[in-house]
C-alpha cells in the first residue's frame, strides 16, 4: 500500500515537473522570439520583421507581448494595407502611450491614403480615449482633414481653432493655420482672409514643416490673380530657401516660364494696405466658363440660384447651366453656396434668362444686381 502510494506521488511529481518545464521553455521561447523581433527592428529589415512577427502571432496568440509585436510590425511595414492591419492589431491589445502611438500611426497612413471616412472614425476614437493627452491636437487635425474632404468646412474650422487651446506646439499651430487657409480658399476664394492666413504662416512659422507649402501657395495665389511680380518673388523664395522640398520642384516649373518674361519682382508678403483693399469674399469665376466676364461694365445683373448646402451641389448646378447660361459664379454665403448665372447689362435680358431657366430646367432664380467698386464686389437683391 505504502509502496503504491509512493510510486503515485513520484509519477505526479514527475508530471508536474515536466509540465512546469514545458511552461518555462515556452515562456523562454516567447521572450527570445520577441527579443529577436526587437533586434530586427533596429536594423529596419521589413521582410524579416514581418516573417518573424507572423511566426510569433501564430505560435503565441495569447501572449501579453502580442500588442507590442504588432506595433513593431506596423512601424516597419512597407505595405500600407499590412501596416494598417498590424496597427489595428496593436490598438486592440495595448494601453497608454503605446496605444496612442498605434492610433497615431494608423491615422497617418489613412491620411496619406486619402481614406477619409476611416480617418474620421479612427481620429474620433483616438480623441475619445486620449482627448486629454498632449498629442490630442494631432487627432483633431486629422479629423479636420477628414471633415474638409466631406466639405464640412465649419466643423473643420472649429477643430483647427481649438488646437491653440490644447497646445502651443509649433507644428500643431502651423498645421492648423494651413488647414484654415485651405478652408478660407474653399469658402471665400482668393479673399482677404485667405491671404491674411498665408501671410501669418509665412511670417510666424518660417521653420515649420509646412512653411514651403504656405510660401508656394502664396505664390500660386498671386499668380492666379494675375500679379506675376509677387508670384515671381514667392516662387524664387521657395526655390532658394527650401531647395529640397517638393514645392521647390513646382516653383521651378513656374519660374521657367515667368523668368522668360520681363517681370519686375514685387514683395510677395502682402502689407496691411493690400489686404484691406481685398474683398472679404472673392467672387471666383467658374473654371469652365464659356467666356470671361466683361470687367469694363461696373454694374451687371445676374440670376441668383440657390443657395445650396455644399460646394459640390453648387458645381453640379454650374455644370448643368454653364453652356447655355454662362458665365457662372459660385459664392460662399453664411455657410451655404449661391450660384450666379449670366452677366447682363439690363434687367430685361436678365429676366429672359430667368424665365428660360425656370421653363427649361425647372430652376427658379432671382434677379440680382452686382456692382464692382474699387476692386470690391457687392451683390444687391439676394
C-alpha positions as CSV (number, residue, x, y, z in Angstrom):
1,X,0.0,0.0,0.0
2,X,2.7,2.5,1.1
3,X,4.8,1.5,-1.9
4,X,1.9,2.1,-4.3
5,X,1.3,5.5,-2.8
6,X,4.9,6.4,-3.1
7,X,5.0,5.4,-6.8
8,X,1.9,7.5,-7.5
9,X,3.4,10.5,-5.8
10,X,6.6,10.2,-7.8
11,X,4.7,9.9,-11.0
12,X,2.6,13.0,-10.1
13,X,5.7,14.9,-9.2
14,X,7.4,14.0,-12.4
15,X,4.4,15.1,-14.5
16,X,4.3,18.4,-12.6
17,X,8.0,18.9,-13.3
18,X,7.6,18.1,-16.9
19,X,4.6,20.4,-17.2
20,X,6.4,23.2,-15.4
21,X,9.5,22.7,-17.6
22,X,7.3,22.9,-20.7
23,X,5.8,26.2,-19.5
24,X,9.3,27.6,-18.7
25,X,10.5,26.5,-22.1
26,X,7.5,28.1,-23.7
27,X,8.0,31.4,-21.8
28,X,11.7,31.4,-22.6
29,X,11.0,30.8,-26.3
30,X,8.3,33.5,-26.4
31,X,10.7,36.1,-24.8
32,X,13.5,35.0,-27.1
33,X,11.4,35.4,-30.2
34,X,10.2,38.8,-29.0
35,X,13.7,40.0,-28.4
36,X,14.6,38.8,-31.9
37,X,11.9,40.9,-33.4
38,X,13.1,44.0,-31.4
39,X,16.6,43.3,-32.6
40,X,15.5,43.1,-36.2
41,X,13.5,46.4,-35.9
42,X,16.8,48.2,-35.0
43,X,18.1,47.2,-38.4
44,X,14.9,48.0,-40.3
45,X,14.7,44.7,-42.1
46,X,11.0,44.9,-43.1
47,X,10.6,41.5,-44.7
48,X,12.4,39.7,-41.8
49,X,10.3,41.6,-39.2
50,X,7.1,40.6,-41.0
51,X,8.1,37.0,-41.2
52,X,9.3,36.7,-37.6
53,X,6.3,38.7,-36.4
54,X,3.8,36.4,-38.2
55,X,5.6,33.4,-36.6
56,X,5.2,34.9,-33.2
57,X,1.5,35.6,-33.8
58,X,1.0,32.0,-34.9
59,X,2.9,30.4,-32.0
60,X,1.8,32.7,-29.2
61,X,-1.7,34.1,-30.0
62,X,-2.5,34.8,-26.3
63,X,0.8,36.4,-25.4
64,X,0.8,39.6,-23.4
65,X,3.6,40.8,-25.8
66,X,1.4,40.4,-28.9
67,X,0.4,44.1,-28.9
68,X,4.0,45.3,-29.0
69,X,4.8,42.8,-31.7
70,X,2.0,44.1,-33.8
71,X,3.2,47.7,-33.2
72,X,6.8,46.8,-34.2
73,X,5.5,45.1,-37.4
74,X,3.3,48.1,-38.3
75,X,6.1,50.7,-37.8
76,X,8.5,48.7,-40.0
77,X,6.0,47.7,-42.7
78,X,6.4,49.0,-46.2
79,X,3.0,47.9,-47.4
80,X,0.2,50.3,-46.4
81,X,-2.5,47.7,-46.1
82,X,-0.3,45.3,-44.0
83,X,0.7,48.2,-41.8
84,X,-2.9,49.3,-41.1
85,X,-3.8,45.7,-40.2
86,X,-0.9,45.5,-37.8
87,X,-1.7,48.9,-36.2
88,X,-5.3,47.8,-35.6
89,X,-4.0,44.6,-34.0
90,X,-1.8,46.7,-31.7
91,X,-4.6,49.1,-30.8
92,X,-6.8,46.3,-29.5
93,X,-4.1,45.0,-27.2
94,X,-2.2,48.0,-26.0
95,X,-2.9,50.7,-23.4
96,X,-1.5,54.1,-22.6
97,X,1.3,55.7,-24.6
98,X,1.9,52.7,-26.9
99,X,-1.8,52.5,-27.8
100,X,-1.6,56.3,-28.6
101,X,1.4,55.6,-30.8
102,X,-0.5,52.9,-32.7
103,X,-3.5,55.2,-33.2
104,X,-1.3,58.0,-34.5
105,X,0.5,55.6,-36.9
106,X,-2.9,54.3,-38.3
107,X,-4.2,57.8,-38.7
108,X,-1.1,58.9,-40.6
109,X,-1.5,56.1,-43.1
110,X,-5.2,56.7,-43.5
111,X,-4.4,60.4,-44.2
112,X,-1.7,59.6,-46.8
113,X,-4.1,57.1,-48.4
114,X,-7.0,59.6,-48.5
115,X,-9.2,57.1,-46.7
116,X,-11.3,59.9,-45.2
117,X,-14.2,58.1,-43.7
118,X,-11.9,55.7,-41.9
119,X,-9.7,58.6,-40.8
120,X,-12.7,60.4,-39.3
121,X,-13.7,57.3,-37.4
122,X,-10.2,56.5,-36.1
123,X,-9.4,60.1,-35.1
124,X,-12.7,60.4,-33.3
125,X,-12.0,57.2,-31.4
126,X,-8.5,58.4,-30.5
127,X,-9.9,61.6,-29.1
128,X,-12.4,59.6,-27.0
129,X,-9.5,57.6,-25.5
130,X,-6.8,60.3,-25.4
131,X,-8.7,63.6,-25.5
132,X,-6.7,65.0,-22.5
133,X,-3.3,63.8,-23.9
134,X,-0.8,66.5,-25.1
135,X,-1.0,64.8,-28.5
136,X,-4.7,65.2,-28.8
137,X,-4.3,68.1,-31.4
138,X,-2.7,65.6,-33.8
139,X,-6.0,63.8,-33.9
140,X,-8.0,67.0,-34.0
141,X,-6.1,68.0,-37.2
142,X,-6.7,64.6,-38.7
143,X,-10.4,64.9,-38.0
144,X,-10.4,68.4,-39.5
145,X,-8.8,67.0,-42.7
146,X,-11.5,64.3,-42.9
147,X,-14.2,67.0,-42.4
148,X,-12.7,69.1,-45.2
149,X,-12.9,66.1,-47.5
150,X,-16.7,65.9,-46.9
151,X,-17.0,69.7,-47.2
152,X,-17.9,70.2,-43.6
153,X,-15.9,73.4,-43.5
154,X,-17.4,74.9,-40.4
155,X,-16.7,71.8,-38.4
156,X,-13.1,71.6,-39.7
157,X,-12.6,75.3,-38.8
158,X,-13.8,74.8,-35.3
159,X,-11.4,71.9,-34.8
160,X,-8.5,74.0,-36.1
161,X,-9.4,76.9,-33.9
162,X,-9.5,74.6,-30.8
163,X,-5.9,73.5,-31.4
164,X,-4.2,76.5,-29.8
165,X,-6.3,76.0,-26.7
166,X,-4.9,72.5,-26.4
167,X,-1.3,73.0,-27.3
168,X,1.2,75.7,-28.3
169,X,3.4,73.2,-30.1
170,X,4.9,74.8,-33.2
171,X,4.0,72.2,-35.7
172,X,0.4,71.8,-34.4
173,X,-0.2,75.6,-34.6
174,X,1.3,75.9,-38.1
175,X,-0.7,72.9,-39.5
176,X,-3.9,74.3,-38.0
177,X,-3.3,77.6,-39.8
178,X,-2.6,75.9,-43.1
179,X,-5.8,74.0,-42.9
180,X,-7.7,77.2,-42.0
181,X,-6.2,78.8,-45.1
182,X,-7.4,75.9,-47.2
183,X,-10.9,76.4,-45.7
184,X,-10.7,80.1,-46.5
185,X,-9.8,79.4,-50.0
186,X,-12.7,76.9,-50.5
187,X,-15.3,79.1,-48.9
188,X,-14.3,82.7,-49.8
189,X,-11.9,82.3,-52.7
190,X,-8.7,84.4,-53.0
191,X,-10.1,86.6,-50.3
192,X,-8.6,88.9,-47.6
193,X,-8.9,86.1,-45.0
194,X,-7.1,83.6,-47.2
195,X,-4.1,85.9,-47.9
196,X,-4.0,87.0,-44.3
197,X,-3.7,83.4,-43.1
198,X,-1.0,82.6,-45.5
199,X,0.9,85.7,-44.5
200,X,0.6,84.7,-40.8
201,X,2.1,81.3,-41.6
202,X,5.0,82.7,-43.7
203,X,5.8,85.3,-41.2
204,X,5.1,83.4,-37.9
205,X,6.3,79.9,-38.7
206,X,9.3,80.2,-41.1
207,X,10.8,76.9,-39.9
208,X,7.7,74.8,-39.7
209,X,7.4,71.7,-41.9
210,X,4.5,73.3,-43.8
211,X,6.4,76.6,-44.4
212,X,7.4,75.7,-48.0
213,X,3.8,74.7,-48.7
214,X,2.4,78.1,-47.4
215,X,5.0,80.0,-49.4
216,X,4.3,78.2,-52.6
217,X,0.5,78.6,-52.1
218,X,1.1,82.3,-51.7
219,X,3.0,82.5,-55.0
220,X,0.4,80.4,-56.8
221,X,-2.4,82.6,-55.4
222,X,-0.7,85.8,-56.7
223,X,-0.1,84.0,-60.0
224,X,-3.8,83.1,-60.3
225,X,-4.8,86.7,-59.6
226,X,-2.6,87.9,-62.3
227,X,0.0,89.5,-60.1
228,X,3.1,87.9,-61.7
229,X,5.6,90.1,-59.9
230,X,4.6,89.0,-56.5
231,X,4.3,85.4,-57.8
232,X,7.8,85.5,-59.1
233,X,9.2,86.7,-55.8
234,X,7.4,83.9,-53.9
235,X,8.5,81.2,-56.2
236,X,12.1,82.4,-56.0
237,X,11.9,82.3,-52.2
238,X,10.6,78.7,-52.2
239,X,13.4,77.6,-54.6
240,X,16.2,79.4,-52.6
241,X,15.0,78.7,-49.1
242,X,13.7,75.2,-49.4
243,X,15.6,73.7,-52.4
244,X,15.0,70.1,-51.4
245,X,11.3,70.4,-50.8
246,X,8.6,69.1,-53.3
247,X,7.3,72.7,-53.5
248,X,10.7,73.8,-54.9
249,X,10.1,71.5,-57.9
250,X,6.7,73.0,-58.6
251,X,8.2,76.5,-58.1
252,X,10.9,75.8,-60.6
253,X,8.3,74.8,-63.2
254,X,6.6,78.2,-62.7
255,X,9.8,80.1,-62.7
256,X,10.9,78.5,-66.0
257,X,8.0,80.4,-67.7
258,X,8.0,83.6,-65.6
259,X,11.7,84.4,-65.9
260,X,11.5,84.4,-69.7
261,X,9.2,87.4,-69.3
262,X,10.2,91.0,-68.5
263,X,8.6,90.9,-65.0
264,X,9.8,93.1,-62.1
265,X,9.6,91.2,-58.8
266,X,7.5,92.6,-56.0
267,X,7.1,91.8,-52.4
268,X,5.2,88.6,-52.1
269,X,4.1,89.2,-48.5
270,X,1.0,91.4,-48.6
271,X,1.0,94.5,-46.4
272,X,-2.0,95.7,-44.4
273,X,-2.9,98.2,-47.2
274,X,-3.1,95.5,-49.8
275,X,-5.1,93.2,-47.5
276,X,-7.5,96.0,-46.7
277,X,-8.2,96.5,-50.4
278,X,-9.1,92.8,-51.0
279,X,-12.6,91.5,-51.0
280,X,-13.8,89.7,-47.8
281,X,-15.3,87.2,-50.3
282,X,-13.8,86.9,-53.7
283,X,-16.3,86.2,-56.5
284,X,-14.4,83.5,-58.3
285,X,-15.5,82.7,-61.9
286,X,-16.3,79.1,-62.5
287,X,-13.2,77.4,-64.1
288,X,-15.0,76.2,-67.2
289,X,-16.6,79.5,-68.3
290,X,-17.5,79.8,-71.9
291,X,-16.3,83.4,-72.0
292,X,-14.6,85.8,-69.5
293,X,-16.8,88.3,-67.7
294,X,-16.8,91.9,-69.0
295,X,-14.9,93.8,-66.3
296,X,-15.4,97.1,-68.1
297,X,-19.0,97.2,-67.0
298,X,-19.2,98.3,-63.3
299,X,-22.8,97.1,-62.7
300,X,-24.4,94.0,-64.2
301,X,-27.4,91.8,-63.5
302,X,-27.4,88.1,-62.8
303,X,-29.8,85.3,-62.0
304,X,-29.2,84.0,-58.4
305,X,-29.9,80.3,-57.8
306,X,-29.8,78.5,-54.5
307,X,-28.3,78.7,-52.0
308,X,-27.4,75.0,-51.7
309,X,-25.7,73.3,-48.8
310,X,-22.4,72.1,-50.4
311,X,-19.9,73.4,-53.0
312,X,-20.3,70.0,-54.8
313,X,-24.1,70.7,-55.3
314,X,-23.3,74.2,-56.5
315,X,-20.8,72.9,-59.0
316,X,-23.3,70.4,-60.3
317,X,-25.8,73.2,-61.0
318,X,-23.0,75.2,-62.6
319,X,-22.0,72.4,-64.9
320,X,-25.7,72.0,-65.9
321,X,-26.2,75.6,-66.9
322,X,-22.8,76.9,-67.9
323,X,-23.0,76.2,-71.7
324,X,-26.4,77.9,-72.2
325,X,-26.5,80.4,-69.3
326,X,-22.8,81.3,-68.6
327,X,-20.7,82.8,-67.3
328,X,-21.4,81.2,-63.9
329,X,-20.0,82.2,-60.5
330,X,-20.2,80.3,-57.2
331,X,-20.1,82.3,-53.9
332,X,-20.0,81.1,-50.3
333,X,-22.6,82.8,-48.2
334,X,-23.1,82.2,-44.5
335,X,-22.3,78.5,-44.7
336,X,-24.1,77.8,-48.0
337,X,-23.3,78.4,-51.7
338,X,-25.1,80.6,-54.2
339,X,-24.9,80.3,-58.0
340,X,-25.0,83.4,-60.1
341,X,-25.8,82.9,-63.8
342,X,-25.1,85.4,-66.6
343,X,-23.8,89.0,-66.8
344,X,-26.5,91.2,-68.2
345,X,-26.4,94.9,-68.9
346,X,-30.1,95.4,-68.0
347,X,-32.9,93.6,-66.1
348,X,-34.8,92.8,-69.3
349,X,-32.2,90.4,-70.6
350,X,-31.7,89.0,-67.1
351,X,-35.5,88.4,-66.9
352,X,-35.3,86.5,-70.2
353,X,-32.7,84.2,-68.7
354,X,-34.7,83.8,-65.5
355,X,-37.7,82.6,-67.5
356,X,-35.7,80.2,-69.6
357,X,-34.0,78.6,-66.5
358,X,-37.5,78.1,-65.0
359,X,-39.1,76.7,-68.1
360,X,-36.3,74.6,-69.5
361,X,-34.6,73.3,-66.3
362,X,-37.1,74.0,-63.5
363,X,-34.7,76.3,-61.8
364,X,-36.4,79.3,-60.1
365,X,-34.0,82.2,-59.6
366,X,-34.0,85.8,-58.5
367,X,-32.5,88.8,-60.4
368,X,-29.7,90.5,-58.5
369,X,-27.5,93.5,-59.2
370,X,-23.7,93.0,-59.0
371,X,-21.6,96.1,-58.7
372,X,-17.8,96.4,-58.6
373,X,-16.3,99.4,-56.9
374,X,-12.5,99.9,-56.4
375,X,-11.8,96.2,-56.7
376,X,-14.6,95.1,-54.4
377,X,-17.8,93.3,-55.4
378,X,-21.2,94.0,-54.0
379,X,-24.4,91.9,-54.5
380,X,-27.8,93.6,-54.1
381,X,-31.3,92.0,-54.1
382,X,-30.3,88.5,-52.8
